[in-house]
Amino acid sequence: MAAADLAEGERARADRGVAPVRRRRLLVRSGLRRVLGCLLDVAPNDVPLVTVDGRPVLPGSGLGLSCSASEGVALVAVATGATVGVDVQRHRDEEAADAAAEGWLGPAERARLAVLPPGPDRLRAVTRCWTQKEAVLKARGTGVRRPPADVVTPVADTGRAGPWWLAPVAVPGGYVASLACDAPLDAGDLDVAPLTPGGSR
């Protein structure tokens, strides 16, 4: 059902990779097309969606678009008159504990993390930093082609990373998600609606 929402080229791109990757690509792109179809009052496969440098674009619409997925959770972000990036990650303590050795945290972030009490809150803050970095890189349109260490996050749920405003996105337990936007925002500005694969909501 989701594949029927996609353009031929999108289906071809989604078909690359192993079955779980293919399924995720199909469902996320279908979800984006269904949301936009509702906004534009057209069928999902009639939405004039294109991909530019790996990111979804709706030419001439004034809408900022971004998508992200991690295991069983996916996000579709749509903003009017603003540029956005969104990222969701499954949080695992052991992965967060290894972050310092991976080189994607900057010195200021490491210093801010070091003053947090050791334990679950610090580890979750590390995952939050990663989602904020990814969200900013997606909003910039560069993705991870730029080093994540170049994005310095506030090591807090909200704040700024350069010109980008950051806010958390409500997601199921065990996941962390962030949105970056080039306009001021806070969590209260985000209208989060659950979507059902194959349905409009």
Backbone bond lengths (Angstrom), bond angles and torsions (degrees), N, CA, C in turn:
res aa  C-N    CA-C-N  psi(-1)  N-CA   C-N-CA  omega(-1)  CA-C   N-CA-C  phi
1 M - - - 1.466 - - 1.523 111.30 -
2 A 1.338 116.30 -43.29 1.463 119.63 -179.57 1.519 110.85 -64.38
3 A 1.325 117.26 -39.68 1.466 121.00 -178.10 1.520 111.43 -60.12
4 A 1.332 117.02 -30.96 1.461 120.54 -178.99 1.528 111.94 -67.47
5 D 1.326 117.69 -19.30 1.467 121.38 179.48 1.522 112.35 -79.77
6 L 1.326 117.10 -17.82 1.459 121.32 -171.18 1.526 112.05 -92.38
7 A 1.325 115.46 152.86 1.460 121.52 171.33 1.525 108.51 -72.89
8 E 1.316 115.82 162.63 1.467 120.75 -176.21 1.521 112.40 -57.23
9 G 1.339 116.74 -44.33 1.460 120.05 179.84 1.519 112.32 -64.60
10 E 1.332 116.49 -36.48 1.465 119.98 178.08 1.521 110.80 -66.10
11 R 1.323 116.28 -39.98 1.468 119.38 178.41 1.521 110.54 -64.28
12 A 1.327 116.48 -39.18 1.466 120.15 179.14 1.528 110.63 -63.78
13 R 1.344 117.02 -42.45 1.467 119.81 178.25 1.522 110.90 -66.11
14 A 1.326 116.85 -39.83 1.463 121.26 -179.15 1.523 111.34 -65.52
15 D 1.332 117.49 -28.86 1.464 120.95 -176.91 1.521 113.21 -71.89
16 R 1.336 117.42 -12.94 1.455 119.62 178.38 1.529 109.56 -75.42
17 G 1.290 116.40 139.53 1.456 119.75 176.23 1.515 113.09 101.72
18 V 1.319 115.00 177.67 1.460 121.88 -178.30 1.524 109.75 -74.61
19 A 1.333 116.13 165.34 1.464 121.62 -173.47 1.535 113.92 -53.12
20 P 1.341 120.54 -46.30 1.476 118.59 -179.63 1.530 113.10 -62.26
21 V 1.341 116.72 -36.54 1.465 120.55 178.58 1.524 109.77 -67.77
22 R 1.323 116.58 -43.77 1.463 120.79 178.42 1.522 110.66 -59.35
23 R 1.342 116.13 -46.39 1.467 120.61 -179.57 1.529 111.03 -60.36
24 R 1.331 116.39 -44.50 1.464 120.14 -179.57 1.525 110.98 -62.69
25 R 1.332 116.78 -45.00 1.468 119.67 -179.77 1.527 111.52 -61.40
26 L 1.317 115.83 -43.88 1.468 119.57 179.57 1.521 111.36 -61.95
27 L 1.331 116.77 -47.23 1.463 120.22 -176.31 1.523 112.40 -67.17
28 V 1.337 117.13 -40.48 1.464 119.68 -179.14 1.528 110.56 -67.42
29 R 1.333 116.49 -46.09 1.474 118.63 -179.56 1.527 111.01 -65.91
30 S 1.325 116.76 -39.40 1.463 120.22 176.19 1.522 110.54 -61.42
31 G 1.339 116.49 -43.69 1.464 119.84 178.73 1.512 111.87 -59.75
32 L 1.334 117.16 -44.09 1.459 120.72 177.99 1.520 110.71 -62.02
33 R 1.325 116.92 -45.08 1.467 120.18 -179.57 1.536 111.70 -64.79
34 R 1.317 117.92 -35.99 1.463 120.55 178.96 1.529 111.76 -68.78
35 V 1.339 116.10 -41.35 1.466 119.51 176.81 1.526 110.18 -61.91
36 L 1.330 116.65 -47.93 1.459 120.31 -179.44 1.526 111.23 -66.36
37 G 1.334 116.83 -36.38 1.461 119.89 176.84 1.516 111.73 -60.26
38 C 1.336 116.47 -40.74 1.475 120.13 176.66 1.520 111.00 -63.97
39 L 1.331 117.25 -41.77 1.463 120.77 -179.24 1.526 112.25 -67.32
40 L 1.331 115.86 -36.71 1.468 120.86 -176.70 1.522 113.16 -94.15
41 D 1.337 116.17 -7.65 1.461 122.36 -177.23 1.531 111.76 59.58
42 V 1.353 114.75 47.57 1.460 121.23 174.72 1.525 108.01 -135.46
43 A 1.318 116.11 165.27 1.461 120.06 176.21 1.526 109.46 -65.71
44 P 1.343 117.69 148.40 1.471 119.67 -178.63 1.527 113.78 -53.12
45 N 1.343 118.13 -40.67 1.467 118.77 -177.66 1.527 112.87 -79.22
46 D 1.344 117.06 -1.68 1.468 120.65 174.77 1.529 112.38 -98.25
47 V 1.328 117.40 -3.25 1.464 120.23 178.00 1.526 108.11 -67.72
48 P 1.345 118.82 125.83 1.478 121.53 -176.88 1.530 112.38 -78.21
49 L 1.311 115.60 56.65 1.458 122.64 -176.28 1.525 109.83 -82.82
50 V 1.324 116.31 136.65 1.461 121.20 176.46 1.523 108.51 -129.39
51 T 1.316 116.11 165.97 1.456 121.83 176.54 1.522 108.43 -114.68
52 V 1.320 116.68 125.46 1.462 122.89 179.29 1.523 107.64 -123.14
53 D 1.313 116.72 117.82 1.478 121.80 -178.10 1.524 111.43 51.87
54 G 1.321 115.93 40.11 1.450 120.75 175.01 1.512 115.69 82.95
55 R 1.329 118.31 2.23 1.463 120.20 -179.07 1.520 110.26 -118.84
56 P 1.358 116.96 147.76 1.461 119.72 179.80 1.526 111.18 -73.84
57 V 1.324 116.02 139.09 1.461 122.39 -179.60 1.525 108.16 -138.58
58 L 1.326 115.66 138.46 1.464 122.05 173.84 1.522 106.57 -114.63
59 P 1.340 117.87 93.04 1.467 121.27 -171.29 1.529 112.85 -55.36
60 G 1.341 115.14 135.63 1.456 121.37 174.76 1.520 115.35 74.68
61 S 1.323 118.23 3.77 1.469 120.08 -174.78 1.523 113.44 -90.00
62 G 1.335 117.85 -22.50 1.453 120.03 -174.11 1.514 113.28 74.91
63 L 1.331 116.82 11.19 1.455 121.23 -179.50 1.527 110.62 -98.67
64 G 1.322 115.89 135.58 1.451 121.26 170.49 1.513 108.72 -91.89
65 L 1.336 117.12 134.99 1.457 121.94 -175.48 1.523 110.57 -128.73
66 S 1.324 116.08 145.66 1.449 120.96 174.02 1.522 108.95 -160.10
67 C 1.333 115.95 150.59 1.470 121.52 179.54 1.521 109.25 -138.14
68 S 1.326 115.21 155.20 1.459 120.71 175.86 1.517 108.44 -157.13
69 A 1.320 116.30 153.25 1.468 120.92 176.93 1.516 109.67 -148.71
70 S 1.308 115.34 146.17 1.462 122.35 174.95 1.519 107.33 -147.11
71 E 1.312 115.18 114.24 1.466 121.26 -177.67 1.529 110.39 50.25
72 G 1.336 118.48 -115.76 1.461 120.09 -173.09 1.513 116.40 -91.47
73 V 1.343 118.08 8.25 1.465 120.98 -178.30 1.526 109.24 -123.72
74 A 1.322 115.62 134.79 1.465 121.25 175.49 1.518 109.03 -131.06
75 L 1.329 115.82 150.25 1.456 122.20 177.76 1.519 109.79 -125.48
76 V 1.324 115.08 141.72 1.454 123.19 172.58 1.523 105.82 -124.38
77 A 1.325 117.69 120.83 1.464 121.62 179.93 1.522 109.38 -112.57
78 V 1.337 115.37 132.49 1.459 122.21 177.19 1.526 107.29 -132.91
79 A 1.329 117.50 128.10 1.464 121.75 -179.60 1.524 109.48 -132.07
80 T 1.326 116.40 141.42 1.459 121.88 177.72 1.521 109.84 -89.68
81 G 1.325 116.78 123.66 1.453 121.32 174.93 1.511 114.91 66.72
82 A 1.323 117.63 24.68 1.463 120.56 179.48 1.518 109.26 -146.53
83 T 1.322 115.37 156.97 1.456 121.64 175.00 1.525 107.85 -97.88
84 V 1.331 116.16 131.80 1.459 120.02 -177.76 1.523 111.16 -131.45
85 G 1.320 114.08 157.83 1.453 122.24 169.98 1.518 106.50 -140.60
86 V 1.317 116.93 143.58 1.456 120.59 -178.41 1.524 109.52 -135.53
87 D 1.323 115.72 146.32 1.458 119.46 176.67 1.518 110.17 -146.54
88 V 1.337 115.76 140.97 1.457 122.68 175.14 1.521 108.28 -128.74
89 Q 1.315 116.06 141.09 1.461 121.54 179.31 1.522 110.24 -138.67
90 R 1.310 115.27 140.91 1.455 120.52 169.09 1.530 107.14 -70.28
91 H 1.335 117.42 128.30 1.464 120.30 -179.39 1.520 110.20 -89.18
92 R 1.327 115.28 128.11 1.463 121.86 173.38 1.513 107.95 -131.69
93 D 1.330 116.23 125.59 1.462 120.42 -177.48 1.521 112.24 -55.34
94 E 1.343 116.21 -42.73 1.462 118.46 -175.67 1.528 112.05 -65.84
95 E 1.322 117.83 -35.06 1.465 120.33 177.91 1.521 110.75 -70.33
96 A 1.330 116.72 -41.24 1.466 120.38 178.61 1.525 110.82 -63.92
97 A 1.328 117.07 -35.92 1.465 120.93 -179.02 1.528 111.63 -65.93
98 D 1.332 117.82 -25.33 1.465 122.01 -178.86 1.530 113.16 -89.13
99 A 1.338 117.90 -1.23 1.465 121.18 -171.44 1.517 113.15 -60.56
100 A 1.335 117.84 -40.48 1.463 119.90 -176.62 1.521 111.48 -59.24
101 A 1.329 116.76 -34.72 1.462 120.73 -178.32 1.525 112.30 -77.18
102 E 1.330 117.42 -14.47 1.468 120.46 -176.23 1.521 113.39 -87.26
103 G 1.324 118.05 -12.08 1.453 120.77 172.41 1.513 117.09 83.45
104 W 1.329 119.01 7.50 1.464 118.40 -178.32 1.518 113.81 -95.68
105 L 1.330 118.06 -5.68 1.464 121.40 174.07 1.525 109.15 -92.94
106 G 1.329 116.62 134.61 1.449 120.74 177.07 1.520 111.29 -81.94
107 P 1.339 118.22 166.42 1.465 121.48 -179.07 1.531 113.48 -55.92
108 A 1.341 117.52 -42.63 1.471 120.13 -179.30 1.530 110.63 -64.15
109 E 1.335 116.66 -38.81 1.466 119.77 178.94 1.522 111.11 -67.36
110 R 1.325 116.45 -42.62 1.470 119.30 178.38 1.527 110.90 -60.86
111 A 1.332 116.12 -39.45 1.465 120.10 179.31 1.527 110.98 -65.62
112 R 1.325 117.43 -41.88 1.470 120.54 179.97 1.523 110.82 -67.83
113 L 1.316 116.87 -38.35 1.460 120.23 178.47 1.532 111.09 -66.79
114 A 1.336 116.54 -34.77 1.462 120.55 -176.34 1.520 112.64 -64.54
115 V 1.340 117.61 -25.54 1.467 119.11 -179.57 1.524 112.33 -86.16
116 L 1.329 117.59 -8.42 1.465 120.14 174.89 1.522 109.16 -77.16
117 P 1.337 117.54 145.86 1.474 119.07 178.39 1.525 110.62 -59.56
118 P 1.333 118.09 136.35 1.470 120.06 177.36 1.528 109.73 -58.78
119 G 1.333 115.84 144.99 1.454 119.58 177.90 1.509 112.61 131.01
120 P 1.329 116.51 -161.27 1.467 121.28 -172.26 1.527 114.72 -59.27
121 D 1.357 117.72 -38.53 1.467 119.17 -178.06 1.525 111.71 -66.03
122 R 1.337 116.62 -39.13 1.462 119.46 178.24 1.525 110.05 -66.91
123 L 1.328 116.85 -43.32 1.465 120.01 -178.97 1.529 110.91 -64.48
124 R 1.311 116.74 -39.13 1.468 119.45 177.77 1.532 110.57 -66.85
125 A 1.324 117.06 -34.63 1.469 120.94 176.99 1.528 110.76 -63.13
126 V 1.327 116.41 -34.99 1.469 120.04 177.02 1.531 109.83 -63.33
127 T 1.326 116.48 -46.19 1.468 119.34 178.35 1.522 110.55 -62.99
128 R 1.342 117.07 -38.49 1.468 120.56 176.44 1.529 110.17 -59.82
129 C 1.341 117.22 -42.79 1.473 119.87 177.52 1.527 110.78 -57.24
130 W 1.337 116.30 -43.98 1.462 119.34 -179.08 1.527 111.17 -62.51
131 T 1.329 117.41 -45.11 1.467 118.88 -178.53 1.524 110.85 -65.65
132 Q 1.318 117.07 -35.38 1.467 119.40 177.70 1.527 111.12 -66.59
133 K 1.324 116.63 -42.17 1.466 120.10 177.92 1.527 110.70 -60.87
134 E 1.331 116.35 -48.16 1.467 120.69 179.76 1.524 110.55 -61.33
135 A 1.335 116.86 -41.63 1.465 119.99 179.99 1.523 110.77 -61.53
136 V 1.339 117.01 -43.19 1.469 120.53 179.13 1.528 110.59 -65.63
137 L 1.326 117.40 -44.56 1.460 120.38 -179.68 1.531 111.15 -62.57
138 K 1.325 117.44 -36.40 1.466 120.22 176.45 1.524 110.62 -69.29
139 A 1.333 116.62 -41.60 1.462 119.28 178.74 1.530 111.06 -62.65
140 R 1.323 116.48 -38.14 1.476 120.62 176.47 1.520 112.33 -66.38
141 G 1.328 115.51 -24.44 1.455 119.69 -177.17 1.513 113.25 88.16
142 T 1.341 116.35 12.79 1.459 118.81 -179.05 1.521 112.05 -102.83
143 G 1.344 118.07 -23.96 1.452 119.92 -175.26 1.520 109.80 58.70
144 V 1.326 116.73 -157.10 1.465 119.81 -177.14 1.527 112.47 -81.26
145 R 1.338 117.45 16.25 1.470 119.39 170.26 1.529 109.97 -69.05
146 R 1.339 116.88 -19.30 1.468 121.56 173.16 1.521 108.34 -103.25
147 P 1.327 118.99 146.23 1.470 120.83 -179.07 1.523 111.49 -62.51
148 P 1.336 118.53 128.98 1.463 120.55 178.19 1.524 113.10 -58.59
149 A 1.328 118.04 -27.83 1.470 120.23 179.58 1.524 112.21 -63.38
150 D 1.341 117.80 -19.73 1.467 121.58 178.04 1.526 112.05 -68.02
151 V 1.327 117.29 -21.06 1.466 121.68 179.36 1.525 107.30 -97.02
152 V 1.323 116.79 116.74 1.459 121.22 -179.47 1.522 108.52 -100.41
153 T 1.320 115.81 114.91 1.466 121.62 -176.44 1.529 110.38 -92.55
154 P 1.353 116.53 163.22 1.465 119.66 -177.36 1.528 114.70 -79.68
155 V 1.342 117.98 -5.06 1.465 122.66 -174.98 1.532 108.89 53.40
156 A 1.309 114.64 47.73 1.461 124.22 177.32 1.519 106.52 -156.07
157 D 1.325 117.16 162.96 1.467 120.24 -178.59 1.523 112.31 -61.31
158 T 1.326 116.55 -36.84 1.460 121.33 -179.21 1.517 109.21 -126.15
159 G 1.321 115.36 167.88 1.459 120.48 179.87 1.506 109.72 143.12
160 R 1.317 115.76 -154.87 1.458 120.39 -178.41 1.514 110.22 -134.98
161 A 1.323 114.20 152.02 1.457 122.69 171.13 1.521 105.02 -127.77
162 G 1.330 116.25 96.04 1.457 119.64 -172.56 1.519 109.07 63.83
163 P 1.345 118.39 -130.03 1.461 120.36 -179.09 1.532 113.97 -81.83
164 W 1.311 117.38 0.88 1.463 120.95 -173.32 1.526 111.58 -97.48
165 W 1.330 116.25 128.66 1.450 122.65 174.99 1.524 108.04 -86.58
166 L 1.333 116.11 140.79 1.459 121.22 -175.20 1.522 110.91 -120.67
167 A 1.326 115.75 142.10 1.464 121.10 176.57 1.518 108.70 -147.57
168 P 1.333 116.74 147.90 1.463 119.59 176.02 1.523 110.36 -75.95
169 V 1.323 115.95 153.46 1.465 122.38 175.31 1.522 107.20 -115.27
170 A 1.323 116.30 132.75 1.462 120.72 -179.79 1.527 109.92 -68.70
171 V 1.330 115.69 122.81 1.473 122.24 179.37 1.533 107.90 -138.51
172 P 1.330 117.67 165.65 1.468 119.92 179.83 1.522 112.50 -59.19
173 G 1.338 115.81 158.01 1.452 121.62 178.04 1.513 111.53 -55.85
174 G 1.326 115.95 145.30 1.457 120.98 -178.67 1.516 113.10 91.64
175 Y 1.341 117.13 -5.19 1.463 122.08 179.52 1.524 108.38 -123.93
176 V 1.329 115.42 157.46 1.460 122.83 174.41 1.524 106.71 -131.88
177 A 1.339 116.47 137.76 1.464 119.76 -179.90 1.517 110.43 -141.78
178 S 1.336 115.19 146.57 1.464 121.37 -179.78 1.511 109.94 -138.78
179 L 1.333 114.33 152.67 1.457 121.49 175.55 1.511 108.54 -123.87
180 A 1.336 116.70 137.14 1.461 123.34 174.26 1.516 108.56 -112.94
181 C 1.324 116.27 140.02 1.465 120.36 -176.48 1.523 108.67 -145.00
182 D 1.339 116.18 148.47 1.462 119.54 179.39 1.521 111.83 -88.29
183 A 1.327 117.87 13.66 1.467 123.33 175.27 1.531 107.89 -128.61
184 P 1.334 117.28 150.92 1.471 119.36 179.69 1.524 111.79 -56.67
185 L 1.330 116.56 139.24 1.460 120.85 178.79 1.509 109.76 -158.14
186 D 1.313 115.11 162.03 1.460 121.37 167.73 1.519 106.92 -140.85
187 A 1.318 116.13 176.69 1.467 120.11 -174.68 1.519 111.57 -58.33
188 G 1.342 117.69 -30.55 1.457 120.79 179.24 1.515 113.63 -67.02
189 D 1.346 116.46 -18.04 1.469 120.50 179.11 1.524 112.41 -80.75
190 L 1.333 117.24 -12.01 1.456 120.64 -174.37 1.521 110.26 -92.41
191 D 1.312 115.50 124.43 1.465 121.85 175.61 1.519 106.78 -99.40
192 V 1.337 116.63 102.76 1.452 121.61 -176.32 1.521 109.31 -98.69
193 A 1.328 116.14 120.99 1.474 121.46 179.96 1.532 108.97 -121.82
194 P 1.326 117.74 127.37 1.477 118.96 176.99 1.515 111.87 -69.11
195 L 1.323 116.34 140.31 1.458 122.41 177.72 1.516 108.60 -115.53
196 T 1.318 116.14 145.63 1.459 121.77 179.22 1.523 108.16 -110.11
197 P 1.348 119.07 125.82 1.474 119.94 177.96 1.520 110.47 -52.58
198 G 1.335 115.64 129.97 1.456 120.40 -179.66 1.504 113.76 85.28
199 G 1.339 118.13 -4.55 1.468 121.53 179.64 1.500 110.52 -124.64
200 S 1.321 116.81 173.23 1.463 120.61 -179.39 1.505 112.10 -85.23
201 R 1.356 118.82 -21.25 1.467 122.28 178.78 1.507 109.44 -132.48
